[in-house]
Amino acid sequence: MNYKVIVSPIALKNIEEAVEYYILKVSKKVALDFLNDYRKVYKALQLNPLYQFHDNNYRYLPFKKFPYVAFYIVDELSKTIFLNAIFHTAQNPEKYPLR
């Protein structure tokens, strides 16, 4: 059974900022590649969200090609994933959105 993924406003903002950055600083193609990488993470979470724990109930899944990590919570009873943030791994770890 697939899990339902709910993307938080913070995660949406993180994605929008990354896409905007890649469009302005690199190219539209790279921005589209980023979105494709995000879609792969999203689909992977729908199929099997039981990846590594970060802390407490938070889990994380790194992107394949880009230096980002998806932070989320799994509710097994309702088969729901709460995608809370998309974090660039070069940022200071103290900025992790889940502390």
C-alpha positions in Angstrom: 0.0 0.0 0.0 1.3 3.4 -0.9 1.7 6.1 1.7 0.1 9.5 1.4 2.6 12.3 1.5 1.7 15.7 3.0 4.2 18.4 2.1 4.4 21.2 4.7 4.5 24.9 3.8 8.1 25.0 5.0 9.1 22.2 2.7 7.3 23.8 -0.2 9.2 27.1 0.5 12.5 25.1 0.6 11.7 23.6 -2.8 10.7 26.9 -4.3 13.9 28.6 -3.0 16.1 25.9 -4.4 14.4 26.0 -7.8 14.6 29.8 -7.9 18.3 29.6 -7.0 19.1 27.1 -9.7 17.1 29.1 -12.3 18.9 32.4 -11.4 22.4 31.1 -10.7 22.8 28.1 -12.9 20.2 27.2 -15.5 16.6 26.2 -16.0 17.8 22.7 -17.0 19.5 22.3 -13.6 16.3 23.6 -11.9 14.3 20.9 -13.7 16.9 18.3 -12.8 16.4 19.3 -9.1 12.7 18.9 -9.4 13.1 15.5 -11.0 15.4 14.5 -8.1 12.7 15.8 -5.7 10.0 13.8 -7.5 12.1 10.6 -7.1 12.4 11.2 -3.3 8.7 11.9 -3.1 7.9 8.6 -5.0 10.4 6.7 -2.8 8.6 8.0 0.3 5.2 6.9 -1.1 6.5 3.3 -1.6 8.6 2.8 1.5 9.3 5.7 4.0 11.2 3.6 6.5 14.6 5.2 6.0 17.2 6.3 8.6 16.2 8.1 11.8 17.6 11.6 12.4 16.3 12.2 15.9 13.0 11.7 17.8 10.5 10.6 15.2 12.1 12.3 12.3 13.6 10.3 9.4 15.5 11.6 6.5 16.2 10.6 2.9 19.0 12.2 0.9 18.5 13.3 -2.7 20.4 11.2 -5.3 22.0 14.0 -7.3 21.6 17.2 -5.3 23.0 18.1 -1.9 19.6 18.1 -0.2 17.9 15.9 2.5 14.2 15.4 3.0 13.1 15.4 6.7 9.8 13.7 7.5 7.7 11.9 10.0 5.9 8.6 9.3 2.4 7.9 10.8 2.1 4.1 10.3 -1.5 3.9 11.4 -2.8 6.3 8.8 0.0 5.4 6.2 0.8 9.1 6.0 4.2 10.9 5.5 4.6 14.4 6.8 7.3 16.0 4.7 8.5 18.8 7.0 11.6 20.3 5.3 14.0 20.0 2.4 17.5 20.9 3.8 20.6 21.8 1.8 23.4 19.8 3.3 26.0 22.5 3.0 24.1 24.7 5.5 25.2 24.8 9.1 23.7 21.8 10.9 22.5 24.1 13.7 20.0 25.4 11.1 18.4 21.9 10.8 14.7 22.6 10.8 13.9 19.9 13.4 15.8 21.0 16.5 
